[in-house]
Amino acid sequence: MKWVKIENRLWQAEGEEGTFTINQTGKLFWSRYSSHNGIRTIRMPPKGTIKEAKSMCENNYFWEKEKPEGV
């Protein structure tokens, strides 16, 4: 999964199983995970910086690691 800035104040990282989204509202960065099958949605606590929010998502159980090429 890799982060992509969709628009001002909105970032997404999409994997095979789901998508992490970070949305900036005021001075806080709100993170959310949504599975593609719609069964699981997780809202995470707000963070003060985009770096903290991305780190929290990347350390989450549902973050999908990059697969080596050819696998």
PAVO-646231 format. One record per residue (C-alpha): residue number from 1; x, y, z. Coordinates in pm, 1 decimal. Each point is the difference from the previous one (the first is absolute). Example, Ala and Ser with C-alpha at 12.3 -4.5 7.8 and 13.67 -1.06 7.14 Angstrom:
2
@nr = 1 | X = 1230.0 | Y = -450.0 | Z = 780.0
@nr = 2 | X = 137.0 | Y = 344.0 | Z = -66.0
This chain:
71
@nr = 1 | X = 0.0 | Y = 0.0 | Z = 0.0
@nr = 2 | X = 120.7 | Y = 348.5 | Z = -81.8
@nr = 3 | X = -134.4 | Y = 338.2 | Z = 99.1
@nr = 4 | X = -151.5 | Y = 219.1 | Z = -272.5
@nr = 5 | X = -117.0 | Y = 356.3 | Z = 55.0
@nr = 6 | X = -348.4 | Y = 6.1 | Z = -154.4
@nr = 7 | X = -68.1 | Y = 368.4 | Z = 60.9
@nr = 8 | X = 86.5 | Y = 271.3 | Z = 249.1
@nr = 9 | X = -43.0 | Y = -150.1 | Z = 350.2
@nr = 10 | X = -75.0 | Y = -356.9 | Z = -122.0
@nr = 11 | X = 240.0 | Y = -297.1 | Z = -29.9
@nr = 12 | X = -70.3 | Y = -365.7 | Z = -88.4
@nr = 13 | X = 188.8 | Y = -327.8 | Z = -5.0
@nr = 14 | X = -184.8 | Y = -277.2 | Z = -181.5
@nr = 15 | X = 76.0 | Y = -370.8 | Z = 21.6
@nr = 16 | X = -160.5 | Y = -322.3 | Z = -121.3
@nr = 17 | X = -212.5 | Y = -37.7 | Z = 315.4
@nr = 18 | X = -80.2 | Y = 360.2 | Z = 96.7
@nr = 19 | X = 82.7 | Y = 370.0 | Z = 5.9
@nr = 20 | X = 148.7 | Y = 229.6 | Z = 262.3
@nr = 21 | X = -115.6 | Y = 362.3 | Z = -20.6
@nr = 22 | X = 133.7 | Y = 304.1 | Z = 185.0
@nr = 23 | X = -203.7 | Y = 319.1 | Z = -1.5
@nr = 24 | X = 119.2 | Y = 327.5 | Z = 153.3
@nr = 25 | X = -269.4 | Y = 193.9 | Z = 182.5
@nr = 26 | X = 127.8 | Y = 320.5 | Z = 156.1
@nr = 27 | X = 331.7 | Y = -84.2 | Z = 164.3
@nr = 28 | X = -72.2 | Y = -372.1 | Z = 50.7
@nr = 29 | X = 55.1 | Y = -298.9 | Z = -229.3
@nr = 30 | X = -275.3 | Y = -262.6 | Z = 18.9
@nr = 31 | X = 78.4 | Y = -353.4 | Z = -121.4
@nr = 32 | X = -235.6 | Y = -274.8 | Z = -110.6
@nr = 33 | X = 26.9 | Y = -349.8 | Z = -144.5
@nr = 34 | X = -274.0 | Y = -150.8 | Z = -217.1
@nr = 35 | X = 7.9 | Y = -351.9 | Z = -142.1
@nr = 36 | X = -108.0 | Y = -41.0 | Z = -362.1
@nr = 37 | X = -265.1 | Y = -256.3 | Z = 93.7
@nr = 38 | X = -163.6 | Y = 251.3 | Z = 237.5
@nr = 39 | X = 20.2 | Y = -223.7 | Z = 305.8
@nr = 40 | X = 263.9 | Y = 197.3 | Z = 191.5
@nr = 41 | X = 35.4 | Y = 373.6 | Z = 63.4
@nr = 42 | X = 240.3 | Y = 130.7 | Z = 262.2
@nr = 43 | X = 17.0 | Y = 361.8 | Z = 114.0
@nr = 44 | X = 325.4 | Y = 87.0 | Z = 172.0
@nr = 45 | X = 74.1 | Y = 280.9 | Z = 247.1
@nr = 46 | X = 103.6 | Y = 337.7 | Z = -144.4
@nr = 47 | X = 366.2 | Y = 98.5 | Z = -22.8
@nr = 48 | X = 167.3 | Y = 340.1 | Z = -6.4
@nr = 49 | X = 218.8 | Y = -59.5 | Z = -307.7
@nr = 50 | X = -31.3 | Y = -188.5 | Z = -327.2
@nr = 51 | X = 318.4 | Y = -190.5 | Z = 87.2
@nr = 52 | X = -157.8 | Y = -133.4 | Z = 322.7
@nr = 53 | X = -322.8 | Y = -93.5 | Z = -179.8
@nr = 54 | X = 183.9 | Y = -185.4 | Z = -278.5
@nr = 55 | X = 217.6 | Y = -182.4 | Z = 252.3
@nr = 56 | X = -306.1 | Y = -110.5 | Z = 198.4
@nr = 57 | X = -158.9 | Y = -141.7 | Z = -317.5
@nr = 58 | X = 321.3 | Y = -168.9 | Z = -117.2
@nr = 59 | X = 33.8 | Y = -173.9 | Z = 338.3
@nr = 60 | X = -361.0 | Y = -120.5 | Z = -7.8
@nr = 61 | X = -71.8 | Y = -373.9 | Z = -32.2
@nr = 62 | X = -188.6 | Y = 55.2 | Z = -327.2
@nr = 63 | X = 283.8 | Y = 186.0 | Z = -176.9
@nr = 64 | X = 99.5 | Y = -214.2 | Z = -300.2
@nr = 65 | X = 370.5 | Y = -42.3 | Z = -65.1
@nr = 66 | X = 134.5 | Y = 39.6 | Z = -353.2
@nr = 67 | X = 32.5 | Y = -332.2 | Z = -178.5
@nr = 68 | X = 321.5 | Y = -72.8 | Z = -193.3
@nr = 69 | X = -34.6 | Y = 12.8 | Z = -378.2
@nr = 70 | X = -95.0 | Y = -327.1 | Z = -164.9
@nr = 71 | X = -188.7 | Y = -133.7 | Z = 303.9
